[in-house]
Amino acid sequence: MSAGAGPLRRLVVLRHAKSAWPAGVADHVRPLAPRGRRDAPAAGRALAEADCLPDLALCSTAVRARQTWELASAQWGTPPPVRFEPGLYAADVPDLLEAVHGVPAQVRTLLVIGHNPGLEELVLELAGDALDDALDRVRVKFPTSAIAVLAWHGSTWDSLAPGTALLTDVMVPRGKK
């Protein structure tokens, strides 16, 4: 983790829950599958139990990401503000970092909801180290509803750079059938 000055910040990365593949429906408007509708609330509960509730959320505009946000954040007393960012749909690491770098300094915990492969690559790019086997778990698979928590010290979000964060947790919450 970066030894830089500044408060402890956390970037919480959530891959959207399992989506459906209805015939003739464009990728951007694909909804959650039944499993995704069960797993998204479980992700919200997992974030609350891990004390990882965000001060701000950035969410892809894709329907499956928006539905993941709605179902996950409904598990919290008062959801934080959310910004729906078109640039998070199909974003690569530079696009994701650009969105994160634009976050106001007063935000200490940021949630980003989006898509693979960009989110998995972002976690691997930012993590200079990890607790336990968290990096290996992300390298093997970052499935739908996966959550990665990265911690680092920085005075502003635009100082978050490759290799400067500690991957503190990886969770894959699943809802009950």
N, C-alpha and C positions, 0 to 999 in steps of 0.2 A: 504494500500500500504506500502511496505517496507520503513522504515525510513533509510535504508542503504545509504552509500555514493555512489557517482557516478552520471553520467549524467542520464537524463530521457531517458529511452528506451521504445520502443513500439514493442510488438509482435502482428502482425496482422495475424489472423487465418482465412483462406478461405476454406470452404468446396467446393469441385468441383461442377460444375453445373450439372443439371439433365442429367443422362446418359440414353442411349438406352439399350435395352436388346435383341439384335438380336440373333436368334436361332443359336446354335452351335458355338458362339463366346466366347472365354475364358474371364473371368472377367477382367483380366489385360488389354485386348485390346478393351474393350467396348468403343465405341465413345459417344460423347454427343448426346442427343436427340434434336429435333428441339427447344424445350423449353430451353434446356441448351445452345444452340447456340445463343439464344436471351438473356438469363440471364447473361452469362459470360461477355459480353461487359458492361452490366448494372452494374455488380460488379466492373469492372475497373473504370467506371465513378463515382460510389459511393465513391471509395477510393480516387480518385482525388478531388472530391467535399469536402470530409472530411479531406483533407490535410494529408492523410495517405499513401502517396506513399513511397514504401520501398527503402532502400539502397541496399538490397539483397533479392532474393527470393529463397526459397527451395521448390522444387516441386516434388511430387510423380512421378514416371516413368509411371504410368498407363495412357493410352491414354486419358481418360476423364479428368484427372488432367492436363496433358500437353496441351490439347485443351483449357481448362479453362484459363490456364496461357496465351496462345497465344492470345486469344480473349480479355481477361481483359487488358493485358499489351499493346495491340494495341491502347488502348484509351489514352495512355500517350505519351507525346512528345518524351522522350527518356527512354525506359524501362531500369531498373537496370539489373545488372548481375543476372543470374538464375543458380542454381545448381540443376540438376535432380538427386534425391536421391532415389535409389532403396529401401532403408530401410524405406521410408515414406509410401510405399504401405502396407496397412493392419497393420500399426504401432499402438502400444499401447502407453500409457503415457511414460513409461521408454524409449522406442525407440525414441519418439518425443522429449523428453527432451535431450537425447543424441545428436540428430541432432542440436538442438538449442544451447546447451552448446558448440558446436564446432565452432560457428560463431565468426569471428574476432571482436575484441573490437571496431574497428572504425565504425562498423555498428550500427546505432542508431535505425532504423526502419527495422524490419525483417518481411517478409511475408512468411507464410508457407501454401502451398496448398496441401491438402490431403483428407482424408476420415474419415467417422464416422464408429464406435463409438469413435475412438481414439481422434479426434479433439475435440469433445464435452467434453470428459472426461478430456482432457488437460486443456481446458478453466476452467472447474469447479475445477480442482485440483490447478491451479495457482492463481485463483482469491480469495484473502483474503477478498475483499470487492468489491462493484459495485456501479455505479451511477444508480439512478432510479431503475427500475425493471429488469435490464439487466441479473442478475443471474437467476431470475425466468424464464425469457424468454428462456435462454439456457437450463435450466432444463426441460422445457416443450417440446421444440423441437429445434434442430439445423439443419434446412433443407438444401437441396442443395442450393448452392450459398450464404449461410449464411456467414457473416463476424463478427468476434469478435475482438475487439481491447483491448489489455491489456497493461497497462502502469506501469512502475516500475523504481526505481533508482538502478543502479548497475554499477560497474566499468568494469565488464566483463559479458558476457552472461552466463558463467558457474555458476554465483551466483544467477541466477533465480531459485527459489525454490517454492515448494507448499505453497500457501497462501501469497505470497509476492507481488502479482500484484493487481492492481485495474482494474476491468473490466469497461472501460469507454464508450464502445459503442457496440451495437449489431445491425446489419443491415441485411435485406434480400432483396437485390435488385432484381427487376424483369424487364425483357425487355418487350417491347410492341409487341403484335401480329401483 
